[in-house]
Amino acid sequence: MDEMQELEALIPKPGALGFSGSVERARHEMHGPFSLPPGPEAFSFALYQSTGVGLIPGHALELLENGAVFERMLADIRAAQSSVHVLVYIWRPCALSDRVVEALVERARAGVACRVVVDPVGSEEIRGDRDFDQKVEKVLTDAGVEVHYFRLLAGKVLGRLLGRSHQKLVIVDGRIGYTGGFGIWKVWEGDGLKPDEWRDTHSRVEGPEVRRMQLSFSRHWQESGGGLIPPSAFPEAEPAGPCAAGFIDSAGKLGLTDAERWTRCRSTS
């Protein structure tokens, strides 16, 4: 049985648990008139009105294509002084995973607080093959890295099956943040040009919105069974560059997500 068949066996068929009602609801959401006046201020206000997040100045932003993100990210992790937080949907054992594990283990043994949240579907716990357990989780926890799973599957409960988190965050010392399309798996490591490689764009961020990224990690951490993160992980926001930015926190749910609201604003601008 392949991965899609396994997921289909777990996810209720249309009509079960009100699933058909959710499909019907989706036909009516976000179909009203929606247009933006020209200019960045109008876009920022539309974003704020839709998600509660506007664009604020003071950021250093760096766009990183495909596997180029990992060299930059690993360098920042290796230089961490107080904390490293990782939230990903997909983390599977491979050579790239070994490099990330090695960097986290070294920092944890040096006294840096390292916390990891992974999704049990994306990281293959759904298969029960225990590859992540033995090759990643055990190595990390033995070194003092805390690892939690986001929304462990508990029977055929539709909200937990579909309510996954596809967020990707790496936050170093509460001052440097990474987000984008990456997972920790070999398909993201190359240049995105080969058939077995995936193409994604990622961002490295410094500035005030890293604090909001840290807050997003904290919420995922608590829901996954972790405790409160100490105040030292939320340093006061300081301007770091000339760019305006806003971070939108969005996890999977049955209702309308902020990610969908953002997409509407972006596609209309």
C-alpha positions in Angstrom: 0.0 0.0 0.0 1.5 3.3 -1.1 1.3 6.6 0.9 -1.8 7.9 -0.9 -3.6 4.7 -0.3 -2.7 4.8 3.4 -4.1 8.3 3.7 -7.2 7.4 1.8 -7.8 4.6 4.2 -7.7 7.0 7.1 -9.6 9.9 5.7 -13.4 9.6 5.9 -15.3 9.4 2.6 -17.4 12.4 1.5 -20.6 12.5 3.6 -18.9 11.2 6.7 -18.5 13.4 9.8 -20.0 16.4 8.0 -17.4 16.3 5.3 -19.9 17.0 2.5 -21.0 20.1 4.4 -17.5 21.4 4.3 -17.3 20.9 0.6 -20.6 22.8 0.2 -19.4 25.6 2.4 -16.2 26.0 0.3 -18.3 26.8 -2.8 -19.5 30.0 -1.1 -16.5 31.3 0.8 -14.4 34.1 -0.6 -16.5 34.6 -3.8 -17.8 38.1 -3.1 -16.4 41.2 -4.9 -12.8 41.9 -3.8 -10.5 44.6 -5.3 -7.6 46.6 -4.1 -6.7 50.2 -4.7 -3.2 50.6 -6.2 -0.1 51.1 -4.0 1.7 49.2 -1.2 -0.3 50.9 1.6 -3.5 49.6 0.2 -2.1 46.1 0.0 -0.8 46.3 3.6 -4.2 47.4 4.9 -6.0 44.7 2.9 -3.7 42.2 4.4 -4.3 43.6 7.9 -8.0 43.6 7.4 -8.0 40.0 6.2 -5.5 38.4 8.5 -4.7 40.9 11.3 -1.2 41.3 10.0 0.1 44.3 8.0 3.5 45.1 6.6 5.9 46.8 8.9 9.4 48.2 8.1 12.8 47.3 9.5 13.6 43.9 8.0 16.6 42.4 6.3 15.2 39.9 3.8 17.1 37.3 1.7 15.4 35.1 -0.9 17.0 31.7 -1.3 16.2 29.3 -4.1 15.9 25.5 -3.7 18.7 23.8 -1.8 20.7 27.1 -1.3 18.7 27.6 1.8 20.4 24.8 3.7 24.0 26.1 3.7 22.8 29.4 5.0 20.5 27.8 7.6 23.1 25.3 8.8 25.6 28.1 9.3 23.1 30.1 11.4 22.3 27.0 13.5 25.9 26.2 14.1 26.4 29.8 15.3 23.4 29.7 17.7 24.0 31.0 21.2 20.7 30.5 23.0 18.0 28.7 21.1 17.2 26.9 17.8 13.6 26.1 17.0 12.5 23.9 14.0 8.9 23.4 12.8 8.5 21.3 9.6 5.9 19.2 7.9 8.3 16.7 6.2 11.5 15.4 7.9 12.7 12.1 6.5 16.1 10.4 7.0 18.7 11.2 4.3 22.1 12.8 4.0 20.6 16.3 4.4 18.8 15.1 7.5 22.1 13.8 8.9 23.6 17.3 8.5 20.8 19.0 10.3 20.8 16.5 13.1 24.6 16.9 13.5 24.3 20.6 13.8 21.4 20.4 16.3 23.2 17.8 18.4 26.4 19.9 18.5 24.5 22.9 19.7 22.4 21.0 22.2 25.5 19.5 23.8 26.9 23.1 24.0 24.0 24.1 26.1 21.8 25.7 23.4 18.0 25.0 23.8 17.0 23.1 20.7 13.3 22.3 20.1 11.8 20.5 17.2 8.1 20.0 16.1 7.3 17.7 13.1 4.1 16.6 11.6 3.4 12.8 12.0 1.9 12.5 8.5 4.6 14.3 6.6 7.4 12.7 8.6 6.1 9.2 7.8 4.9 8.1 11.3 1.7 7.2 9.6 3.4 4.2 8.1 4.7 2.9 11.3 8.2 2.1 9.8 9.9 4.0 12.7 12.6 5.4 10.4 12.2 8.9 11.8 11.9 7.5 15.4 15.2 5.7 15.2 17.3 7.7 12.8 16.3 11.2 13.7 14.2 11.5 16.9 16.3 9.1 19.0 19.6 10.7 18.0 18.3 14.2 18.8 16.7 13.3 22.1 19.7 11.4 23.3 21.7 14.7 22.8 19.2 16.8 24.7 17.1 18.1 21.8 13.3 18.2 22.6 11.2 16.7 19.9 7.4 16.7 19.7 4.8 15.7 17.1 2.1 18.1 16.0 -1.4 16.7 16.3 -0.7 13.0 16.6 -3.4 11.0 14.7 -6.0 9.6 17.1 -8.4 7.4 15.2 -10.5 8.5 12.2 -11.2 12.0 13.5 -11.6 14.2 10.4 -10.4 17.5 12.1 -7.1 15.8 13.2 -6.5 14.1 9.8 -7.0 17.2 7.8 -5.8 19.8 10.3 -2.2 19.4 9.5 0.4 22.2 9.8 2.4 22.8 6.6 4.3 25.6 8.1 8.1 25.6 7.9 10.0 27.6 10.4 13.6 27.7 11.7 14.3 30.4 14.2 17.7 31.0 15.7 18.2 32.9 18.9 14.9 34.6 18.3 16.6 37.0 15.9 16.9 35.1 12.6 14.0 33.3 11.0 13.6 31.0 8.0 10.4 30.2 6.2 9.3 28.9 2.8 8.6 25.7 1.1 11.4 23.5 2.5 11.3 20.2 4.2 14.2 18.3 5.6 14.5 15.7 2.8 16.7 15.0 -0.2 14.2 16.3 -2.7 14.8 19.9 -1.6 18.6 19.7 -1.6 19.4 20.3 -5.3 18.7 23.1 -7.8 15.1 22.0 -8.6 15.9 21.2 -12.2 16.1 17.4 -12.0 13.0 15.1 -12.1 13.5 13.9 -8.5 14.0 17.5 -7.1 11.4 19.9 -5.9 11.6 23.6 -6.6 10.8 26.1 -3.8 11.6 29.6 -2.7 12.5 30.4 0.9 13.2 33.5 3.0 15.8 34.4 5.6 14.5 37.2 7.8 15.9 39.5 10.4 13.8 42.2 12.1 10.6 42.7 14.1 8.5 40.0 12.5 10.9 37.2 13.7 9.2 37.7 17.0 5.9 36.8 15.4 7.5 33.8 13.8 8.7 32.7 17.3 5.2 33.2 18.6 3.9 30.8 15.9 6.5 28.2 16.8 5.5 28.6 20.5 1.9 27.9 19.7 2.7 24.8 17.8 5.1 23.8 20.5 2.4 24.1 23.2 -0.2 22.2 21.2 2.3 19.4 20.6 2.9 18.9 24.3 5.7 21.4 25.0 5.7 24.0 27.8 6.1 27.7 27.7 9.2 29.0 26.0 11.2 31.3 28.2 11.1 35.1 27.7 14.7 35.1 26.6 13.6 33.4 23.4 11.6 36.6 22.5 14.3 39.4 22.4 13.0 42.9 21.8 12.5 43.5 18.1 15.1 45.8 16.5 15.2 47.2 13.0 17.6 45.1 10.8 17.1 46.5 7.3 15.0 48.5 4.8 12.3 46.0 3.9 8.7 45.9 5.0 7.4 42.5 6.0 4.6 40.7 7.7 4.4 37.1 8.9 1.0 35.3 8.8 0.6 32.3 11.1 -1.7 29.6 9.6 -2.3 26.0 10.6 -4.6 23.6 8.9 -8.3 23.6 10.1 -11.7 23.1 8.7 -12.5 26.8 8.6 -11.0 29.5 6.4 -7.3 29.9 7.1 -5.2 33.0 7.1 -3.1 31.5 4.4 -6.2 31.4 2.1 -6.9 35.0 3.0 -3.3 36.0 2.2 -3.5 34.2 -1.1 -6.6 36.2 -2.0 -5.0 39.5 -1.2 -1.8 38.6 -3.1 -3.6 37.4 -6.2 -5.7 40.5 -6.4 -2.9 43.0 -5.9 
